[in-house]
């Protein structure tokens, strides 16, 4: 390790994303109170984008 911070291993000891109870993925942000995947806590409807679909 020449460049960067040597203490990189310490910065994810807190679990920020917990399992979302709407989509079931581990994307629910505890501090922001929303899910990064489905938008739970942010939108009433499910967070879905056209660019997210595969063909
Ligand atoms: Zn979710």
mmCIF file of the protein (N, C-alpha, C, O) and its ligand, coordinates in Angstrom:
data_MODEL
# 
_entry.id   MODEL 
# 
loop_
_entity.id 
_entity.type 
_entity.pdbx_number_of_molecules 
1 polymer     1 
2 non-polymer 1 
# 
_entity_poly.entity_id                      1 
_entity_poly.type                           'polypeptide(L)' 
_entity_poly.nstd_linkage                   no 
_entity_poly.nstd_monomer                   no 
_entity_poly.pdbx_seq_one_letter_code       
;(UNK)(UNK)(UNK)(UNK)(UNK)(UNK)(UNK)(UNK)(UNK)(UNK)(UNK)(UNK)(UNK)(UNK)(UNK)(UNK)
(UNK)(UNK)(UNK)(UNK)(UNK)(UNK)(UNK)(UNK)(UNK)(UNK)(UNK)(UNK)(UNK)(UNK)(UNK)(UNK)
(UNK)(UNK)(UNK)(UNK)(UNK)(UNK)(UNK)(UNK)(UNK)(UNK)(UNK)(UNK)(UNK)(UNK)(UNK)(UNK)
(UNK)(UNK)(UNK)(UNK)(UNK)(UNK)(UNK)
;
_entity_poly.pdbx_seq_one_letter_code_can   XXXXXXXXXXXXXXXXXXXXXXXXXXXXXXXXXXXXXXXXXXXXXXXXXXXXXXX 
_entity_poly.pdbx_strand_id                 A 
# 
loop_
_entity_poly_seq.entity_id 
_entity_poly_seq.num 
_entity_poly_seq.mon_id 
_entity_poly_seq.hetero 
1 1  UNK n 
1 2  UNK n 
1 3  UNK n 
1 4  UNK n 
1 5  UNK n 
1 6  UNK n 
1 7  UNK n 
1 8  UNK n 
1 9  UNK n 
1 10 UNK n 
1 11 UNK n 
1 12 UNK n 
1 13 UNK n 
1 14 UNK n 
1 15 UNK n 
1 16 UNK n 
1 17 UNK n 
1 18 UNK n 
1 19 UNK n 
1 20 UNK n 
1 21 UNK n 
1 22 UNK n 
1 23 UNK n 
1 24 UNK n 
1 25 UNK n 
1 26 UNK n 
1 27 UNK n 
1 28 UNK n 
1 29 UNK n 
1 30 UNK n 
1 31 UNK n 
1 32 UNK n 
1 33 UNK n 
1 34 UNK n 
1 35 UNK n 
1 36 UNK n 
1 37 UNK n 
1 38 UNK n 
1 39 UNK n 
1 40 UNK n 
1 41 UNK n 
1 42 UNK n 
1 43 UNK n 
1 44 UNK n 
1 45 UNK n 
1 46 UNK n 
1 47 UNK n 
1 48 UNK n 
1 49 UNK n 
1 50 UNK n 
1 51 UNK n 
1 52 UNK n 
1 53 UNK n 
1 54 UNK n 
1 55 UNK n 
# 
loop_
_struct_asym.id 
_struct_asym.entity_id 
A 1 
B 2 
# 
loop_
_chem_comp.id 
_chem_comp.type 
_chem_comp.mon_nstd_flag 
UNK 'L-peptide linking' . 
ZN  non-polymer         . 
# 
_pdbx_entity_nonpoly.entity_id   2 
_pdbx_entity_nonpoly.name        ? 
_pdbx_entity_nonpoly.comp_id     ZN 
# 
_pdbx_nonpoly_scheme.asym_id         B 
_pdbx_nonpoly_scheme.entity_id       2 
_pdbx_nonpoly_scheme.mon_id          ZN 
_pdbx_nonpoly_scheme.ndb_seq_num     1 
_pdbx_nonpoly_scheme.pdb_seq_num     101 
_pdbx_nonpoly_scheme.auth_seq_num    101 
_pdbx_nonpoly_scheme.pdb_mon_id      ZN 
_pdbx_nonpoly_scheme.auth_mon_id     ZN 
_pdbx_nonpoly_scheme.pdb_strand_id   A 
_pdbx_nonpoly_scheme.pdb_ins_code    . 
# 
loop_
_atom_site.group_PDB 
_atom_site.id 
_atom_site.type_symbol 
_atom_site.label_atom_id 
_atom_site.label_alt_id 
_atom_site.label_comp_id 
_atom_site.label_asym_id 
_atom_site.label_entity_id 
_atom_site.label_seq_id 
_atom_site.pdbx_PDB_ins_code 
_atom_site.Cartn_x 
_atom_site.Cartn_y 
_atom_site.Cartn_z 
_atom_site.occupancy 
_atom_site.B_iso_or_equiv 
_atom_site.pdbx_formal_charge 
_atom_site.auth_seq_id 
_atom_site.auth_comp_id 
_atom_site.auth_asym_id 
_atom_site.auth_atom_id 
_atom_site.pdbx_PDB_model_num 
ATOM   1   N  N  . UNK A 1 1  ? 0.837   -1.202 0.000   1.00 0.00 ? 1   UNK A N  1 
ATOM   2   C  CA . UNK A 1 1  ? 0.000   0.000  0.000   1.00 0.00 ? 1   UNK A CA 1 
ATOM   3   C  C  . UNK A 1 1  ? 0.870   1.250  0.000   1.00 0.00 ? 1   UNK A C  1 
ATOM   4   O  O  . UNK A 1 1  ? 1.427   1.624  1.032   1.00 0.00 ? 1   UNK A O  1 
ATOM   5   N  N  . UNK A 1 2  ? 0.983   1.873  -1.118  1.00 0.00 ? 2   UNK A N  1 
ATOM   6   C  CA . UNK A 1 2  ? 1.759   3.086  -1.201  1.00 0.00 ? 2   UNK A CA 1 
ATOM   7   C  C  . UNK A 1 2  ? 0.875   4.308  -1.191  1.00 0.00 ? 2   UNK A C  1 
ATOM   8   O  O  . UNK A 1 2  ? 1.142   5.285  -0.492  1.00 0.00 ? 2   UNK A O  1 
ATOM   9   N  N  . UNK A 1 3  ? -0.179  4.241  -1.975  1.00 0.00 ? 3   UNK A N  1 
ATOM   10  C  CA . UNK A 1 3  ? -1.083  5.388  -2.051  1.00 0.00 ? 3   UNK A CA 1 
ATOM   11  C  C  . UNK A 1 3  ? -2.344  5.154  -1.231  1.00 0.00 ? 3   UNK A C  1 
ATOM   12  O  O  . UNK A 1 3  ? -2.706  4.014  -0.941  1.00 0.00 ? 3   UNK A O  1 
ATOM   13  N  N  . UNK A 1 4  ? -3.004  6.240  -0.863  1.00 0.00 ? 4   UNK A N  1 
ATOM   14  C  CA . UNK A 1 4  ? -4.272  6.130  -0.153  1.00 0.00 ? 4   UNK A CA 1 
ATOM   15  C  C  . UNK A 1 4  ? -4.110  6.012  1.345   1.00 0.00 ? 4   UNK A C  1 
ATOM   16  O  O  . UNK A 1 4  ? -3.010  6.110  1.890   1.00 0.00 ? 4   UNK A O  1 
ATOM   17  N  N  . UNK A 1 5  ? -5.230  5.799  1.987   1.00 0.00 ? 5   UNK A N  1 
ATOM   18  C  CA . UNK A 1 5  ? -5.248  5.694  3.431   1.00 0.00 ? 5   UNK A CA 1 
ATOM   19  C  C  . UNK A 1 5  ? -4.975  4.247  3.863   1.00 0.00 ? 5   UNK A C  1 
ATOM   20  O  O  . UNK A 1 5  ? -5.628  3.327  3.372   1.00 0.00 ? 5   UNK A O  1 
ATOM   21  N  N  . UNK A 1 6  ? -4.060  4.048  4.737   1.00 0.00 ? 6   UNK A N  1 
ATOM   22  C  CA . UNK A 1 6  ? -3.785  2.686  5.188   1.00 0.00 ? 6   UNK A CA 1 
ATOM   23  C  C  . UNK A 1 6  ? -4.898  2.105  6.047   1.00 0.00 ? 6   UNK A C  1 
ATOM   24  O  O  . UNK A 1 6  ? -4.997  0.886  6.188   1.00 0.00 ? 6   UNK A O  1 
ATOM   25  N  N  . UNK A 1 7  ? -5.724  2.945  6.614   1.00 0.00 ? 7   UNK A N  1 
ATOM   26  C  CA . UNK A 1 7  ? -6.778  2.481  7.522   1.00 0.00 ? 7   UNK A CA 1 
ATOM   27  C  C  . UNK A 1 7  ? -8.101  2.235  6.808   1.00 0.00 ? 7   UNK A C  1 
ATOM   28  O  O  . UNK A 1 7  ? -9.168  2.440  7.386   1.00 0.00 ? 7   UNK A O  1 
ATOM   29  N  N  . UNK A 1 8  ? -8.036  1.808  5.586   1.00 0.00 ? 8   UNK A N  1 
ATOM   30  C  CA . UNK A 1 8  ? -9.251  1.562  4.816   1.00 0.00 ? 8   UNK A CA 1 
ATOM   31  C  C  . UNK A 1 8  ? -10.095 0.421  5.394   1.00 0.00 ? 8   UNK A C  1 
ATOM   32  O  O  . UNK A 1 8  ? -11.314 0.389  5.230   1.00 0.00 ? 8   UNK A O  1 
ATOM   33  N  N  . UNK A 1 9  ? -9.442  -0.486 6.052   1.00 0.00 ? 9   UNK A N  1 
ATOM   34  C  CA . UNK A 1 9  ? -10.160 -1.643 6.598   1.00 0.00 ? 9   UNK A CA 1 
ATOM   35  C  C  . UNK A 1 9  ? -11.080 -1.310 7.750   1.00 0.00 ? 9   UNK A C  1 
ATOM   36  O  O  . UNK A 1 9  ? -11.911 -2.130 8.142   1.00 0.00 ? 9   UNK A O  1 
ATOM   37  N  N  . UNK A 1 10 ? -10.943 -0.142 8.283   1.00 0.00 ? 10  UNK A N  1 
ATOM   38  C  CA . UNK A 1 10 ? -11.737 0.229  9.458   1.00 0.00 ? 10  UNK A CA 1 
ATOM   39  C  C  . UNK A 1 10 ? -13.041 0.931  9.110   1.00 0.00 ? 10  UNK A C  1 
ATOM   40  O  O  . UNK A 1 10 ? -13.900 1.117  9.971   1.00 0.00 ? 10  UNK A O  1 
ATOM   41  N  N  . UNK A 1 11 ? -13.186 1.315  7.866   1.00 0.00 ? 11  UNK A N  1 
ATOM   42  C  CA . UNK A 1 11 ? -14.315 2.190  7.567   1.00 0.00 ? 11  UNK A CA 1 
ATOM   43  C  C  . UNK A 1 11 ? -15.617 1.481  7.207   1.00 0.00 ? 11  UNK A C  1 
ATOM   44  O  O  . UNK A 1 11 ? -16.578 2.144  6.814   1.00 0.00 ? 11  UNK A O  1 
ATOM   45  N  N  . UNK A 1 12 ? -15.677 0.193  7.325   1.00 0.00 ? 12  UNK A N  1 
ATOM   46  C  CA . UNK A 1 12 ? -16.967 -0.461 7.121   1.00 0.00 ? 12  UNK A CA 1 
ATOM   47  C  C  . UNK A 1 12 ? -17.308 -1.406 8.267   1.00 0.00 ? 12  UNK A C  1 
ATOM   48  O  O  . UNK A 1 12 ? -17.896 -2.470 8.071   1.00 0.00 ? 12  UNK A O  1 
ATOM   49  N  N  . UNK A 1 13 ? -16.929 -0.995 9.440   1.00 0.00 ? 13  UNK A N  1 
ATOM   50  C  CA . UNK A 1 13 ? -17.253 -1.841 10.588  1.00 0.00 ? 13  UNK A CA 1 
ATOM   51  C  C  . UNK A 1 13 ? -18.708 -1.676 11.023  1.00 0.00 ? 13  UNK A C  1 
ATOM   52  O  O  . UNK A 1 13 ? -19.273 -2.553 11.676  1.00 0.00 ? 13  UNK A O  1 
ATOM   53  N  N  . UNK A 1 14 ? -19.304 -0.550 10.657  1.00 0.00 ? 14  UNK A N  1 
ATOM   54  C  CA . UNK A 1 14 ? -20.721 -0.344 10.944  1.00 0.00 ? 14  UNK A CA 1 
ATOM   55  C  C  . UNK A 1 14 ? -21.544 -0.796 9.733   1.00 0.00 ? 14  UNK A C  1 
ATOM   56  O  O  . UNK A 1 14 ? -21.220 -0.493 8.585   1.00 0.00 ? 14  UNK A O  1 
ATOM   57  N  N  . UNK A 1 15 ? -22.603 -1.519 10.029  1.00 0.00 ? 15  UNK A N  1 
ATOM   58  C  CA . UNK A 1 15 ? -23.457 -2.007 8.952   1.00 0.00 ? 15  UNK A CA 1 
ATOM   59  C  C  . UNK A 1 15 ? -24.486 -0.944 8.592   1.00 0.00 ? 15  UNK A C  1 
ATOM   60  O  O  . UNK A 1 15 ? -25.418 -0.689 9.355   1.00 0.00 ? 15  UNK A O  1 
ATOM   61  N  N  . UNK A 1 16 ? -24.316 -0.334 7.445   1.00 0.00 ? 16  UNK A N  1 
ATOM   62  C  CA . UNK A 1 16 ? -25.249 0.722  7.052   1.00 0.00 ? 16  UNK A CA 1 
ATOM   63  C  C  . UNK A 1 16 ? -26.461 0.164  6.306   1.00 0.00 ? 16  UNK A C  1 
ATOM   64  O  O  . UNK A 1 16 ? -27.591 0.602  6.524   1.00 0.00 ? 16  UNK A O  1 
ATOM   65  N  N  . UNK A 1 17 ? -26.217 -0.797 5.432   1.00 0.00 ? 17  UNK A N  1 
ATOM   66  C  CA . UNK A 1 17 ? -27.326 -1.385 4.693   1.00 0.00 ? 17  UNK A CA 1 
ATOM   67  C  C  . UNK A 1 17 ? -27.777 -2.686 5.359   1.00 0.00 ? 17  UNK A C  1 
ATOM   68  O  O  . UNK A 1 17 ? -27.024 -3.654 5.465   1.00 0.00 ? 17  UNK A O  1 
ATOM   69  N  N  . UNK A 1 18 ? -29.008 -2.669 5.794   1.00 0.00 ? 18  UNK A N  1 
ATOM   70  C  CA . UNK A 1 18 ? -29.576 -3.878 6.382   1.00 0.00 ? 18  UNK A CA 1 
ATOM   71  C  C  . UNK A 1 18 ? -30.575 -4.463 5.383   1.00 0.00 ? 18  UNK A C  1 
ATOM   72  O  O  . UNK A 1 18 ? -30.869 -3.849 4.357   1.00 0.00 ? 18  UNK A O  1 
ATOM   73  N  N  . UNK A 1 19 ? -31.086 -5.637 5.685   1.00 0.00 ? 19  UNK A N  1 
ATOM   74  C  CA . UNK A 1 19 ? -32.000 -6.285 4.750   1.00 0.00 ? 19  UNK A CA 1 
ATOM   75  C  C  . UNK A 1 19 ? -33.338 -5.536 4.716   1.00 0.00 ? 19  UNK A C  1 
ATOM   76  O  O  . UNK A 1 19 ? -33.963 -5.281 5.745   1.00 0.00 ? 19  UNK A O  1 
ATOM   77  N  N  . UNK A 1 20 ? -33.742 -5.200 3.506   1.00 0.00 ? 20  UNK A N  1 
ATOM   78  C  CA . UNK A 1 20 ? -34.968 -4.447 3.295   1.00 0.00 ? 20  UNK A CA 1 
ATOM   79  C  C  . UNK A 1 20 ? -36.177 -5.359 3.421   1.00 0.00 ? 20  UNK A C  1 
ATOM   80  O  O  . UNK A 1 20 ? -36.169 -6.486 2.925   1.00 0.00 ? 20  UNK A O  1 
ATOM   81  N  N  . UNK A 1 21 ? -37.203 -4.875 4.077   1.00 0.00 ? 21  UNK A N  1 
ATOM   82  C  CA . UNK A 1 21 ? -38.359 -5.737 4.265   1.00 0.00 ? 21  UNK A CA 1 
ATOM   83  C  C  . UNK A 1 21 ? -39.339 -5.641 3.099   1.00 0.00 ? 21  UNK A C  1 
ATOM   84  O  O  . UNK A 1 21 ? -40.378 -6.301 3.117   1.00 0.00 ? 21  UNK A O  1 
ATOM   85  N  N  . UNK A 1 22 ? -39.035 -4.849 2.106   1.00 0.00 ? 22  UNK A N  1 
ATOM   86  C  CA . UNK A 1 22 ? -39.887 -4.810 0.928   1.00 0.00 ? 22  UNK A CA 1 
ATOM   87  C  C  . UNK A 1 22 ? -39.279 -5.599 -0.236  1.00 0.00 ? 22  UNK A C  1 
ATOM   88  O  O  . UNK A 1 22 ? -39.974 -6.383 -0.883  1.00 0.00 ? 22  UNK A O  1 
ATOM   89  N  N  . UNK A 1 23 ? -38.005 -5.396 -0.500  1.00 0.00 ? 23  UNK A N  1 
ATOM   90  C  CA . UNK A 1 23 ? -37.404 -6.102 -1.629  1.00 0.00 ? 23  UNK A CA 1 
ATOM   91  C  C  . UNK A 1 23 ? -36.565 -7.298 -1.192  1.00 0.00 ? 23  UNK A C  1 
ATOM   92  O  O  . UNK A 1 23 ? -36.224 -8.154 -2.009  1.00 0.00 ? 23  UNK A O  1 
ATOM   93  N  N  . UNK A 1 24 ? -36.238 -7.355 0.080   1.00 0.00 ? 24  UNK A N  1 
ATOM   94  C  CA . UNK A 1 24 ? -35.498 -8.501 0.584   1.00 0.00 ? 24  UNK A CA 1 
ATOM   95  C  C  . UNK A 1 24 ? -33.995 -8.433 0.358   1.00 0.00 ? 24  UNK A C  1 
ATOM   96  O  O  . UNK A 1 24 ? -33.259 -9.335 0.756   1.00 0.00 ? 24  UNK A O  1 
ATOM   97  N  N  . UNK A 1 25 ? -33.545 -7.365 -0.279  1.00 0.00 ? 25  UNK A N  1 
ATOM   98  C  CA . UNK A 1 25 ? -32.122 -7.211 -0.496  1.00 0.00 ? 25  UNK A CA 1 
ATOM   99  C  C  . UNK A 1 25 ? -31.496 -6.467 0.668   1.00 0.00 ? 25  UNK A C  1 
ATOM   100 O  O  . UNK A 1 25 ? -32.179 -5.797 1.444   1.00 0.00 ? 25  UNK A O  1 
ATOM   101 N  N  . UNK A 1 26 ? -30.201 -6.597 0.771   1.00 0.00 ? 26  UNK A N  1 
ATOM   102 C  CA . UNK A 1 26 ? -29.507 -5.910 1.852   1.00 0.00 ? 26  UNK A CA 1 
ATOM   103 C  C  . UNK A 1 26 ? -29.143 -4.509 1.384   1.00 0.00 ? 26  UNK A C  1 
ATOM   104 O  O  . UNK A 1 26 ? -27.967 -4.171 1.244   1.00 0.00 ? 26  UNK A O  1 
ATOM   105 N  N  . UNK A 1 27 ? -30.178 -3.693 1.142   1.00 0.00 ? 27  UNK A N  1 
ATOM   106 C  CA . UNK A 1 27 ? -29.978 -2.366 0.573   1.00 0.00 ? 27  UNK A CA 1 
ATOM   107 C  C  . UNK A 1 27 ? -30.665 -1.270 1.366   1.00 0.00 ? 27  UNK A C  1 
ATOM   108 O  O  . UNK A 1 27 ? -30.636 -0.105 0.971   1.00 0.00 ? 27  UNK A O  1 
ATOM   109 N  N  . UNK A 1 28 ? -31.279 -1.632 2.474   1.00 0.00 ? 28  UNK A N  1 
ATOM   110 C  CA . UNK A 1 28 ? -31.960 -0.622 3.273   1.00 0.00 ? 28  UNK A CA 1 
ATOM   111 C  C  . UNK A 1 28 ? -30.946 0.140  4.120   1.00 0.00 ? 28  UNK A C  1 
ATOM   112 O  O  . UNK A 1 28 ? -30.235 -0.433 4.946   1.00 0.00 ? 28  UNK A O  1 
ATOM   113 N  N  . UNK A 1 29 ? -30.902 1.452  3.889   1.00 0.00 ? 29  UNK A N  1 
ATOM   114 C  CA . UNK A 1 29 ? -29.958 2.294  4.605   1.00 0.00 ? 29  UNK A CA 1 
ATOM   115 C  C  . UNK A 1 29 ? -30.536 2.713  5.947   1.00 0.00 ? 29  UNK A C  1 
ATOM   116 O  O  . UNK A 1 29 ? -31.598 3.331  6.015   1.00 0.00 ? 29  UNK A O  1 
ATOM   117 N  N  . UNK A 1 30 ? -29.842 2.379  6.983   1.00 0.00 ? 30  UNK A N  1 
ATOM   118 C  CA . UNK A 1 30 ? -30.356 2.667  8.320   1.00 0.00 ? 30  UNK A CA 1 
ATOM   119 C  C  . UNK A 1 30 ? -30.330 4.146  8.667   1.00 0.00 ? 30  UNK A C  1 
ATOM   120 O  O  . UNK A 1 30 ? -31.275 4.667  9.260   1.00 0.00 ? 30  UNK A O  1 
ATOM   121 N  N  . UNK A 1 31 ? -29.274 4.806  8.307   1.00 0.00 ? 31  UNK A N  1 
ATOM   122 C  CA . UNK A 1 31 ? -29.162 6.222  8.658   1.00 0.00 ? 31  UNK A CA 1 
ATOM   123 C  C  . UNK A 1 31 ? -30.036 7.095  7.776   1.00 0.00 ? 31  UNK A C  1 
ATOM   124 O  O  . UNK A 1 31 ? -30.644 8.057  8.245   1.00 0.00 ? 31  UNK A O  1 
ATOM   125 N  N  . UNK A 1 32 ? -30.093 6.749  6.481   1.00 0.00 ? 32  UNK A N  1 
ATOM   126 C  CA . UNK A 1 32 ? -30.905 7.538  5.559   1.00 0.00 ? 32  UNK A CA 1 
ATOM   127 C  C  . UNK A 1 32 ? -32.357 7.113  5.572   1.00 0.00 ? 32  UNK A C  1 
ATOM   128 O  O  . UNK A 1 32 ? -33.215 7.815  5.038   1.00 0.00 ? 32  UNK A O  1 
ATOM   129 N  N  . UNK A 1 33 ? -32.641 5.974  6.176   1.00 0.00 ? 33  UNK A N  1 
ATOM   130 C  CA . UNK A 1 33 ? -33.997 5.438  6.293   1.00 0.00 ? 33  UNK A CA 1 
ATOM   131 C  C  . UNK A 1 33 ? -34.662 5.209  4.933   1.00 0.00 ? 33  UNK A C  1 
ATOM   132 O  O  . UNK A 1 33 ? -35.823 5.556  4.717   1.00 0.00 ? 33  UNK A O  1 
ATOM   133 N  N  . UNK A 1 34 ? -33.900 4.628  4.048   1.00 0.00 ? 34  UNK A N  1 
ATOM   134 C  CA . UNK A 1 34 ? -34.467 4.296  2.738   1.00 0.00 ? 34  UNK A CA 1 
ATOM   135 C  C  . UNK A 1 34 ? -33.675 3.154  2.108   1.00 0.00 ? 34  UNK A C  1 
ATOM   136 O  O  . UNK A 1 34 ? -32.520 2.902  2.450   1.00 0.00 ? 34  UNK A O  1 
ATOM   137 N  N  . UNK A 1 35 ? -34.336 2.482  1.185   1.00 0.00 ? 35  UNK A N  1 
ATOM   138 C  CA . UNK A 1 35 ? -33.672 1.381  0.514   1.00 0.00 ? 35  UNK A CA 1 
ATOM   139 C  C  . UNK A 1 35 ? -33.044 1.866  -0.787  1.00 0.00 ? 35  UNK A C  1 
ATOM   140 O  O  . UNK A 1 35 ? -33.673 2.588  -1.560  1.00 0.00 ? 35  UNK A O  1 
ATOM   141 N  N  . UNK A 1 36 ? -31.824 1.471  -1.017  1.00 0.00 ? 36  UNK A N  1 
ATOM   142 C  CA . UNK A 1 36 ? -31.118 1.888  -2.226  1.00 0.00 ? 36  UNK A CA 1 
ATOM   143 C  C  . UNK A 1 36 ? -31.608 1.116  -3.441  1.00 0.00 ? 36  UNK A C  1 
ATOM   144 O  O  . UNK A 1 36 ? -31.467 1.574  -4.575  1.00 0.00 ? 36  UNK A O  1 
ATOM   145 N  N  . UNK A 1 37 ? -32.182 -0.050 -3.201  1.00 0.00 ? 37  UNK A N  1 
ATOM   146 C  CA . UNK A 1 37 ? -32.588 -0.893 -4.319  1.00 0.00 ? 37  UNK A CA 1 
ATOM   147 C  C  . UNK A 1 37 ? -34.022 -0.627 -4.769  1.00 0.00 ? 37  UNK A C  1 
ATOM   148 O  O  . UNK A 1 37 ? -34.267 -0.378 -5.950  1.00 0.00 ? 37  UNK A O  1 
ATOM   149 N  N  . UNK A 1 38 ? -34.963 -0.677 -3.840  1.00 0.00 ? 38  UNK A N  1 
ATOM   150 C  CA . UNK A 1 38 ? -36.363 -0.529 -4.230  1.00 0.00 ? 38  UNK A CA 1 
ATOM   151 C  C  . UNK A 1 38 ? -36.926 0.837  -3.861  1.00 0.00 ? 38  UNK A C  1 
ATOM   152 O  O  . UNK A 1 38 ? -38.045 1.163  -4.258  1.00 0.00 ? 38  UNK A O  1 
ATOM   153 N  N  . UNK A 1 39 ? -36.190 1.632  -3.122  1.00 0.00 ? 39  UNK A N  1 
ATOM   154 C  CA . UNK A 1 39 ? -36.644 2.957  -2.758  1.00 0.00 ? 39  UNK A CA 1 
ATOM   155 C  C  . UNK A 1 39 ? -37.617 2.975  -1.588  1.00 0.00 ? 39  UNK A C  1 
ATOM   156 O  O  . UNK A 1 39 ? -38.367 3.935  -1.415  1.00 0.00 ? 39  UNK A O  1 
ATOM   157 N  N  . UNK A 1 40 ? -37.607 1.945  -0.808  1.00 0.00 ? 40  UNK A N  1 
ATOM   158 C  CA . UNK A 1 40 ? -38.487 1.860  0.355   1.00 0.00 ? 40  UNK A CA 1 
ATOM   159 C  C  . UNK A 1 40 ? -38.102 2.927  1.380   1.00 0.00 ? 40  UNK A C  1 
ATOM   160 O  O  . UNK A 1 40 ? -36.947 3.019  1.796   1.00 0.00 ? 40  UNK A O  1 
ATOM   161 N  N  . UNK A 1 41 ? -39.088 3.727  1.776   1.00 0.00 ? 41  UNK A N  1 
ATOM   162 C  CA . UNK A 1 41 ? -38.822 4.839  2.669   1.00 0.00 ? 41  UNK A CA 1 
ATOM   163 C  C  . UNK A 1 41 ? -38.623 6.136  1.903   1.00 0.00 ? 41  UNK A C  1 
ATOM   164 O  O  . UNK A 1 41 ? -38.585 7.217  2.491   1.00 0.00 ? 41  UNK A O  1 
ATOM   165 N  N  . UNK A 1 42 ? -38.499 6.021  0.614   1.00 0.00 ? 42  UNK A N  1 
ATOM   166 C  CA . UNK A 1 42 ? -38.280 7.186  -0.232  1.00 0.00 ? 42  UNK A CA 1 
ATOM   167 C  C  . UNK A 1 42 ? -39.447 7.358  -1.195  1.00 0.00 ? 42  UNK A C  1 
ATOM   168 O  O  . UNK A 1 42 ? -39.909 8.477  -1.416  1.00 0.00 ? 42  UNK A O  1 
ATOM   169 N  N  . UNK A 1 43 ? -39.920 6.271  -1.764  1.00 0.00 ? 43  UNK A N  1 
ATOM   170 C  CA . UNK A 1 43 ? -41.069 6.312  -2.652  1.00 0.00 ? 43  UNK A CA 1 
ATOM   171 C  C  . UNK A 1 43 ? -42.129 5.331  -2.168  1.00 0.00 ? 43  UNK A C  1 
ATOM   172 O  O  . UNK A 1 43 ? -41.822 4.293  -1.582  1.00 0.00 ? 43  UNK A O  1 
ATOM   173 N  N  . UNK A 1 44 ? -43.359 5.681  -2.424  1.00 0.00 ? 44  UNK A N  1 
ATOM   174 C  CA . UNK A 1 44 ? -44.445 4.775  -2.070  1.00 0.00 ? 44  UNK A CA 1 
ATOM   175 C  C  . UNK A 1 44 ? -44.483 3.611  -3.055  1.00 0.00 ? 44  UNK A C  1 
ATOM   176 O  O  . UNK A 1 44 ? -44.786 2.471  -2.702  1.00 0.00 ? 44  UNK A O  1 
ATOM   177 N  N  . UNK A 1 45 ? -44.164 3.944  -4.296  1.00 0.00 ? 45  UNK A N  1 
ATOM   178 C  CA . UNK A 1 45 ? -44.086 2.889  -5.296  1.00 0.00 ? 45  UNK A CA 1 
ATOM   179 C  C  . UNK A 1 45 ? -42.664 2.329  -5.332  1.00 0.00 ? 45  UNK A C  1 
ATOM   180 O  O  . UNK A 1 45 ? -41.745 2.882  -4.727  1.00 0.00 ? 45  UNK A O  1 
ATOM   181 N  N  . UNK A 1 46 ? -42.514 1.273  -6.021  1.00 0.00 ? 46  UNK A N  1 
ATOM   182 C  CA . UNK A 1 46 ? -41.215 0.638  -6.067  1.00 0.00 ? 46  UNK A CA 1 
ATOM   183 C  C  . UNK A 1 46 ? -40.262 1.384  -7.005  1.00 0.00 ? 46  UNK A C  1 
ATOM   184 O  O  . UNK A 1 46 ? -40.633 1.791  -8.106  1.00 0.00 ? 46  UNK A O  1 
ATOM   185 N  N  . UNK A 1 47 ? -39.058 1.544  -6.545  1.00 0.00 ? 47  UNK A N  1 
ATOM   186 C  CA . UNK A 1 47 ? -38.066 2.244  -7.354  1.00 0.00 ? 47  UNK A CA 1 
ATOM   187 C  C  . UNK A 1 47 ? -37.639 1.378  -8.539  1.00 0.00 ? 47  UNK A C  1 
ATOM   188 O  O  . UNK A 1 47 ? -36.894 0.410  -8.385  1.00 0.00 ? 47  UNK A O  1 
ATOM   189 N  N  . UNK A 1 48 ? -38.125 1.743  -9.714  1.00 0.00 ? 48  UNK A N  1 
ATOM   190 C  CA . UNK A 1 48 ? -37.754 0.975  -10.906 1.00 0.00 ? 48  UNK A CA 1 
ATOM   191 C  C  . UNK A 1 48 ? -37.440 1.933  -12.042 1.00 0.00 ? 48  UNK A C  1 
ATOM   192 O  O  . UNK A 1 48 ? -38.166 2.903  -12.262 1.00 0.00 ? 48  UNK A O  1 
ATOM   193 N  N  . UNK A 1 49 ? -36.377 1.666  -12.750 1.00 0.00 ? 49  UNK A N  1 
ATOM   194 C  CA . UNK A 1 49 ? -35.971 2.512  -13.857 1.00 0.00 ? 49  UNK A CA 1 
ATOM   195 C  C  . UNK A 1 49 ? -35.881 1.697  -15.134 1.00 0.00 ? 49  UNK A C  1 
ATOM   196 O  O  . UNK A 1 49 ? -35.666 0.485  -15.111 1.00 0.00 ? 49  UNK A O  1 
ATOM   197 N  N  . UNK A 1 50 ? -36.050 2.391  -16.242 1.00 0.00 ? 50  UNK A N  1 
ATOM   198 C  CA . UNK A 1 50 ? -36.025 1.711  -17.546 1.00 0.00 ? 50  UNK A CA 1 
ATOM   199 C  C  . UNK A 1 50 ? -34.622 1.179  -17.844 1.00 0.00 ? 50  UNK A C  1 
ATOM   200 O  O  . UNK A 1 50 ? -34.456 0.120  -18.449 1.00 0.00 ? 50  UNK A O  1 
ATOM   201 N  N  . UNK A 1 51 ? -33.617 1.942  -17.403 1.00 0.00 ? 51  UNK A N  1 
ATOM   202 C  CA . UNK A 1 51 ? -32.249 1.508  -17.677 1.00 0.00 ? 51  UNK A CA 1 
ATOM   203 C  C  . UNK A 1 51 ? -31.841 0.327  -16.797 1.00 0.00 ? 51  UNK A C  1 
ATOM   204 O  O  . UNK A 1 51 ? -30.799 -0.297 -16.997 1.00 0.00 ? 51  UNK A O  1 
ATOM   205 N  N  . UNK A 1 52 ? -32.690 0.048  -15.827 1.00 0.00 ? 52  UNK A N  1 
ATOM   206 C  CA . UNK A 1 52 ? -32.386 -1.044 -14.912 1.00 0.00 ? 52  UNK A CA 1 
ATOM   207 C  C  . UNK A 1 52 ? -32.832 -2.400 -15.479 1.00 0.00 ? 52  UNK A C  1 
ATOM   208 O  O  . UNK A 1 52 ? -32.355 -3.459 -15.072 1.00 0.00 ? 52  UNK A O  1 
ATOM   209 N  N  . UNK A 1 53 ? -33.748 -2.322 -16.416 1.00 0.00 ? 53  UNK A N  1 
ATOM   210 C  CA . UNK A 1 53 ? -34.253 -3.564 -17.003 1.00 0.00 ? 53  UNK A CA 1 
ATOM   211 C  C  . UNK A 1 53 ? -33.260 -4.142 -17.995 1.00 0.00 ? 53  UNK A C  1 
ATOM   212 O  O  . UNK A 1 53 ? -32.522 -3.417 -18.661 1.00 0.00 ? 53  UNK A O  1 
ATOM   213 N  N  . UNK A 1 54 ? -33.261 -5.427 -18.075 1.00 0.00 ? 54  UNK A N  1 
ATOM   214 C  CA . UNK A 1 54 ? -32.344 -6.095 -18.996 1.00 0.00 ? 54  UNK A CA 1 
ATOM   215 C  C  . UNK A 1 54 ? -33.105 -6.463 -20.267 1.00 0.00 ? 54  UNK A C  1 
ATOM   216 O  O  . UNK A 1 54 ? -33.840 -7.449 -20.317 1.00 0.00 ? 54  UNK A O  1 
ATOM   217 N  N  . UNK A 1 55 ? -32.907 -5.655 -21.267 1.00 0.00 ? 55  UNK A N  1 
ATOM   218 C  CA . UNK A 1 55 ? -33.538 -5.792 -22.589 1.00 0.00 ? 55  UNK A CA 1 
ATOM   219 C  C  . UNK A 1 55 ? -35.069 -5.787 -22.501 1.00 0.00 ? 55  UNK A C  1 
ATOM   220 O  O  . UNK A 1 55 ? -35.747 -5.894 -23.524 1.00 0.00 ? 55  UNK A O  1 
HETATM 221 ZN ZN . ZN  B 2 .  ? -35.758 -2.497 -0.756  1.00 0.00 ? 101 ZN  A ZN 1 
# 
